[in-house]
Amino acid sequence: MTEEQAPAGIRVPDTRLAREATALVREATDDLIYDHSRRVYFFGALQGRRRGLSFDPELLYVGAMFHDLGLLPRHRDSGRRFEVDGAEEARAFLHSHGVPEDSVRRVWTAIALHTTPGVPEFMEPEVALVTAGVEYDVLGIGYGDLTAGRRAEVVALHPRPDFKRRILAAFTEGVAPKPATTFGNVKADVLEHFVPGFRRGDFVTTIEDSEWPE
């Protein structure tokens, strides 16, 4: 299947911004993250169409393509959540292209919140649909919302060999150097499974052990 045969007619935007985002992510990442990010765009766009949402394909594409850049080695000593690192890369990229601030904010928020279930779905469509694409591709949430044929079309464009094992390994490598950033978010589950000796932060214990006397 070629790009011209994209699922349900959904194509990557043919704009300078989208082309340069593609080139940047293609150069910075391996096939695992690149193909996953492209699937996130297609699955997010398909879910947007199914839900009747009006969204900006270009902003959705940039959000999808940058959403996992925070896992790269250059961010492993940042001390920030990997989602924020990816959002900051997207912000810098969009600013360099003169994108309006409201659009930059949408993409930043979409990336920063993509592992925070229960919130993005109530926000702007681009924010909601980056998360929807991630949840579909990684977690299988809403798997039956799309037909087997639609799934096959996306995977034909961007295959997912041994994806479950490989993406969990990428998550582990990306966040293990800064374990404190997993407090209160889903990546603590990853480290608990794959990093011996990791002990997750506990919200109740943090409250009880704070310096407040009562």
N, C-alpha and C positions, 0 to 999 in steps of 0.2 A: 504494500500500500504506500502510495506517495503522499506528500503533504497536500497535493491537490485533491486527494481523495479523503480528506479529513472527515472524522466522524460527524454525521448529521450536518455537514457543510460548515462546521466550526473550524476556522483556520487561525493560525497565528497571525496577528496583525502585521500587515506589510508596511511598516513604518520604520523610520530611522531609529527611533527609540527602541522598538522591539528587536530590530536586527542587532543593535549594539548590546542590548541586554543578553540576547542569545550568545553573541560572540564572547562576552565577558564570562558568562557562566560556563560556556563550553570550554573555555581555556582554563578556568579556575578549578573545575571539578572533574570527577571521573564519570564514567557512564552511569554508575548507580544514581548519583545525585542529579545529573543532567536529565536522564530519562524519567526519574521520579518527578522532577519539577515540571517537566513538560506534561506528564500525565495529570499532575495536579491541575494544570491549566485546563486541559480538555475535560476532565471530570468535573471541575468546578463550573466551567461554562455549560456543560450539559445539565448539571443540576440547576444552574441559573435559568436555563431555558425551561426545564421541567417545572420550576417554581414560578415562572412568569415574571422573573426579576429583570429589570432594566439595568445593565451594568456596562461599564467602560471596558471593552476587551483589552485595551492597551494597559490599563492600570491593573486589571486582573492578571495579565500575563507577567508584568514586572513583579507583582507580588508573589506569584507562583514561582517564578524563576529564582528569586532572591531568598525565598523563605528558609532555606537550609544552609545558606552561605555562612552562617554563624558557627557551623560545625567544622569549618576549615581550620587547619593548624595555626594560622596566624591569629586566631581569636582565643586560643586556649589559655592564655594568661590574662585575659581582659578583666576577669572578675565579674563579668556580667552574664546574664542568661544568654544562651546562644540565640534565642529569638530576637533579643534586643540588638545583638551584634549584626545579625542579618538585616534587621530593620534599618540600622544606621548605615550599612553599606548601600541599601536601596535609597535612603535619603540623599546621601552624597551623590549617587549616580543621577538621581532625578534633578537635584539642584544643578548639577553640571550641564543638564540639558534644558534648563530654564522652565521646568514644569511648575505650574501654579502651586502655591503652598497648600491649598485644600486637597489637591490631588496627591501631593507628597504625604500629607497627613493620613490619607486613606490607605496608601500603600504601607506606610510605616506601621499603622495600627493593625492592618491585615497580617503582617508578618509577626509583629510582637505578640499578637493574641492567638496565633494559629494552634497553640497547644493548650488553650484555655477554654475547654468546652462549656457550652451553656451561655456564653456571652456574645461571641461574634454573630451568631444567627440573628440577633436583634439589632445589628448595626447596619451600616451602609452595605449595599450589595457586594461590592468588591471585597470588603472585610469578611462578610458572611461566606463568600464563595471560595476564597483561598482556604478557609478552614474546611468547608465542605469538600473541596478537592483533596485536601490532606486526609481528612477522616475517611473518605472513600478509598483512597489508594493505600493507606497504611493500616487502617483499622477495619475496613470493610463496612463502615457505618453507612446504611442506606444502600447496601449492595444490590438489593432487588429493585431499587428505583430505576435502574437502567437495564436494558435488555442484555442478554448474553451477546447478541450481535454487536451492540454498541461497545461493550467492554472489549470484545475481541478486536474491534477496529482501532481502539486506542492502544491496546497492547501490541498490535501489529506494528504500529508506528514507533512505539517505545516499549520494548520488551522488558519483562521483570523476572529474569532468571534468578532463582534462589533468593528472591527479594526479602522475604521475612527475616532470614538469618542475616543477610548483608546489611539491611537498614538498621537492625538492632546493633550490629557491630559498629556501624557508623555513629549511631547515637552514643554508644558507650565511649568510643574514642574521642568524640567531640566534647562530652561533658565531664568525663572522669577527671580531667585535670582541674576542674573547678566545681567540686561536689557541692559546695555550699549554695550554689546557684539553683540547685534542684529542690530547695526547701519549698514545700507547698505546691509543687507541680509534677506533672506526669513523668518527668525524666528521673525522678527519684526511684520509680519502679524499675527503670532500666538498670541503674547502678546497683540496686538491691539484688537483681538477678545475676549480674555479670561482673561485679567488682567485689572480690572477697574482702570482708571486713568493713564494707560501707555500712554506715548507720544513718538512716534518714532522720532529718529534723522532725520534731514533733511539736505541733502547734500548742497543745495543752501544756506540755513540759516547758516550752518557751515562756508561756504566760506565768506558770507557777514559779519558775526559776528566775524571773526578771528581778531587777533591783527594787521594784516597788515593794514597800513593806506589806501591803495588803491589797 
